[in-house]
Structure formats: structure tokens, C-alpha cells
Amino acid sequence: MNCEIIRDILPLYHDEVVSEESRRLVEGHIETCPECRKMLAAIHENVRINNAPDMEQQEVSGFKLLQKLLRRKTLAKS
């Protein structure tokens, strides 16, 4: 399989939106091609790094919401 085609498919493969046949083709290819395997690893790492701040922000937002709700309950009891 041509590396260019596989590299075009890798982001879709990563997102798990390829057909079963395409998945098999990509997996067969990356077993034998270190360059495409490296590119897939880079995609995984890039997505992990780019999503990390969003997760932190969600945790902070959730914590702030919890604080706000607790403050309201405390004020309502007073």
C-alpha cells in the first residue's frame, strides 16, 4: 500500500471513523512501515497534548460551579 494513501487515512483511523477494510489496510501497513507508524504515534501525541488543557479547564469550571452551588446553599441556610 502506498504511504501517501495511508498517511491521508491516518487521522480518520485515529478518530475510528474508517471502514473495517480501511482499518485492516492501515493496521497491516503500519506493522511494516516504521515511518507511517511514527506518524500515527505523532497524531496520538498531538491529540493528547491538545486535549489536555481542555480537560483541565473543564475540571476548573466544574470545581467553580460546585463552589458556587455550595455557597448558595450556605447562604440559603443562614
N, C-alpha and C positions, 0 to 999 in steps of 0.2 A: 504494500500500500504506500502511496506517495505521502511523504511527510507533510507537504503543504496542505493536503486534504485533511490529514489527521489534526494538524495544528489549527485549521479552521473549525474543526469539530470540538476540540478540547474544552472550550468554555461551556458549550452545551452539554458535553459529557460531565463536566464538573457539576453543573446545575441539575444533572439527572433528567434532562429533557430530550434525550436522543432515543431513537427506536432501539429495540433489542438487537437488531442486526448491526446498527452503528456502534452500539456499546461493545459488542463482541469484536468488531473490527478494531476499535480503539484499543481495547484491552490486549488483543493479540499483537498489535503493533507496538504498544509501549513496553511489552515484555522483551522485545528485541531491539528497540531503538532508545539508547540512553538519552539522546537529545530531546526527543518528544517526552520521555519520562521526566526529564529535568524541567521541561516547560510546564507539564502538568503540576509538578511539585511547586513551581513558582506561582501558578494560578491559585493553588490551595493556600499558599502562604500569603499571597496578596489579599485574598478574600478574608482570611483570618485576621490580618492586621487591620484592614479597612473596617471590619465589623467590630473590632474591639472597642473603639471609642463610643460607638452607638450603644453597645451593651452597658458600658459604664454610665453613659448619660441616662439610659433607661432606669438603671439602679438608683441613681441620684434622684431622678424625677419621682420614682416610686417612694423613696425614702421621704422626700419633701412632702408628698401627698399624705403619707402616713402621719408625719408630724403635724400637718395642718388639720387632719381629721381628729387626732388626739387632742390638739389644742382646743378645737371646737367643743369636744365632749367635756373637757375640763372646765371650760368657760360656762357651758350649759349647766353643769352641776353646781357651780358657785352661786 
